[in-house]
Amino acid sequence: MKTNRIPLTSIICVFSVFTFIIQILILLHSNSYAVYKCSTWINSEKVTDSRYQQKAYNLVSYKDYLNKPSSDLTKLHSAWRKEATLFQRVPEQKRYLTIGIPTVRRVGDEYIMKTIKSIVNFTRTEELKEIYIVIFLADFNETWRADISGRIKKSYSNLITSGTLIVISSWESFYPPLDNLKHTYNDNDDKRKWRSKQNVDYAFIFLYSQNLSTYYIQMEDDIFTVPGYLQVIKDYVSEFKTPWTCLEFSELGFIGKLYHSYDLEKLAKMVLLFYEEQPCDFTFLYFNLQMLQFTRYIRRPTIFQHVGIRSSLPGKIQPLKDRYFDNLDKSYKGDNPPAKIYTNMDIEPSFTPEMAYSREPGYFWSKGNGKANDWFTVVFDEPQRLDSIIIDTGSREHPEDKIEHGKLQASLSLVSVSSSQPKCTNDILLGYFENGDIKVGNLTSTLGPFKIHCVSIILTETQSWWIIIKEIAIFVAT
């Protein structure tokens, strides 16, 4: 039987067509899979991105970290300052300077009232309108808080009424738990708790004060200042020509550190961020670096001295002294009857001629070197019989600013007094300065029964240095 055979060429042709069809199907399937895969990847990517964003939102942010020590201070309700203010209301008028002083209860010694007294007494009456003094009662002992606030109100009611003196307090819920703190600087539990709370104290007073004035200066509650301190600050700020973050008026700790008020919120946040790691004495230095101030600017001589012996940390003795704080105390404290003071020397505004004659801390400092025939004259309101005179020039920090060549004379007559210069006559030479000092005694024998109208210091040669007259002590005959 004859078989019908399919030609080989036909088989090859059919196979080729079949292969072609299979390739097309594979290609279509492949493209379909790629489209599906691409679509799936996009959808998956959206889901992944959404999850990533959700995860990012759940991470601890900068503000979340601030929530650890307290609620986010930038989101406290608008009346929180009013609630913190014990007397009067929160001031609205912006002034030049805010002086911030946190204080807590101490075991044994107490310094806060003397600190306030020093600042108030050495602020001129007209300058009180330029400053705020913010006292932060940062202890939760209600008995202590009532006692201190009552004494402040009794002693300084006028300053409280005028808004110059502000007393504030906080609430315990503002503070973080102060247990199980990080172990740093090899400090024991009590010290870590003390310094961590102190950091939060500082942050609170920073934030309270940030809108009160152009500048803010931080103090401790156991300091002493000098007459004319505010003018010293003003002069140093105005003379400073380079950008700055912090100017220092004490070398110690966190005393006398001056900031622009617009930086206080940043400083508060940084102190809170590291509240349990380190004391603010260290943090502020790092803050200055972050603000691109790489040099410490310490004004010398400094104008705030640490006087406390017992720290606010129970059991800690801390008799630190600022080595750049000049000794302004008077040693002899003469009778110094009422008088007017005149000089032709240029005057450093913060160290007036009256400071040399006053029995209070302070001295006269010329603005420029002394020249031959420069004079400094005391004119008594009423002529006096004198027993002795002691004059001390130069200072501990500026021993070269003394009178090297000068004489002392007394005048029996006063012809006239202009606004800037008295005309004294019938002069009697009392002696010459030696090594910056002069002491003359037994004047009842030298001057006899005569009363003296004027006592004058006269430079006999030009000097290379400025002139400090630290103390003029005049003792009258009885």
Stockholm file with secondary structure:
# STOCKHOLM 1.0

chainA/1-478         MKTNRIPLTSIICVFSVFTFIIQILILLHSNSYAVYKCSTWINSEKVTDSRYQQKAYNLVSYKDYLNKPSSDLTKLHSAWRKEATLFQRVPEQKRYLTIGIPTVRRVGDEYIMKTIKSIVNFTRTEELKEIYIVIFLADFNETWRADISGRIKKSYSNLITSGTLIVISSWESFYPPLDNLKHTYNDNDDKRKWRSKQNVDYAFIFLYSQNLSTYYIQMEDDIFTVPGYLQVIKDYVSEFKTPWTCLEFSELGFIGKLYHSYDLEKLAKMVLLFYEEQPCDFTFLYFNLQMLQFTRYIRRPTIFQHVGIRSSLPGKIQPLKDRYFDNLDKSYKGDNPPAKIYTNMDIEPSFTPEMAYSREPGYFWSKGNGKANDWFTVVFDEPQRLDSIIIDTGSREHPEDKIEHGKLQASLSLVSVSSSQPKCTNDILLGYFENGDIKVGNLTSTLGPFKIHCVSIILTETQSWWIIIKEIAIFVAT
#=GR chainA/1-478 SS CCCCCCCHHHHHHHHHHHHHHHHHHHHHHHHHHHHHHHHHHHHHHHHHHHHHHHHHHHSCCHHHHHTTTSSCGGGSCTTHHHHHBCSSCCCCSCEEEEEEEEECCCSSCCCHHHHHHHHHHTSCGGGGGGEEEEEEECCCCHHHHHHHHHHHHHHCHHHHHHTSEEEEECCGGGSCCCSSCCCCTTCCHHHHHHHHHHHHHHHHHHHHHTTTEEEEEECCSSEEECTTHHHHHHHHHHHCCSCCSEEESCSSTTSSEEEEGGGHHHHHHHHHHTTTTSCHHHHHHHHHHHTTCCSCEECSSBSEEECCSBCSSTTCBCCCCCTTBCCCCCSSCCCCCSEEEEESSCBCTTSCHHHHHSSSSCCEEEEEECCTTCEEEEEEEEEECEEEEEEEESCSSCTTSSCSSEEEEEEEEEEEECSSCEEEEEEEEEEECBTTEEEECCHHHHHTTCCEEEEEEEESSCCSSEEEEEEEEEEECC
#=GC SS_cons         CCCCCCCHHHHHHHHHHHHHHHHHHHHHHHHHHHHHHHHHHHHHHHHHHHHHHHHHHHSCCHHHHHTTTSSCGGGSCTTHHHHHBCSSCCCCSCEEEEEEEEECCCSSCCCHHHHHHHHHHTSCGGGGGGEEEEEEECCCCHHHHHHHHHHHHHHCHHHHHHTSEEEEECCGGGSCCCSSCCCCTTCCHHHHHHHHHHHHHHHHHHHHHTTTEEEEEECCSSEEECTTHHHHHHHHHHHCCSCCSEEESCSSTTSSEEEEGGGHHHHHHHHHHTTTTSCHHHHHHHHHHHTTCCSCEECSSBSEEECCSBCSSTTCBCCCCCTTBCCCCCSSCCCCCSEEEEESSCBCTTSCHHHHHSSSSCCEEEEEECCTTCEEEEEEEEEECEEEEEEEESCSSCTTSSCSSEEEEEEEEEEEECSSCEEEEEEEEEEECBTTEEEECCHHHHHTTCCEEEEEEEESSCCSSEEEEEEEEEEECC
//
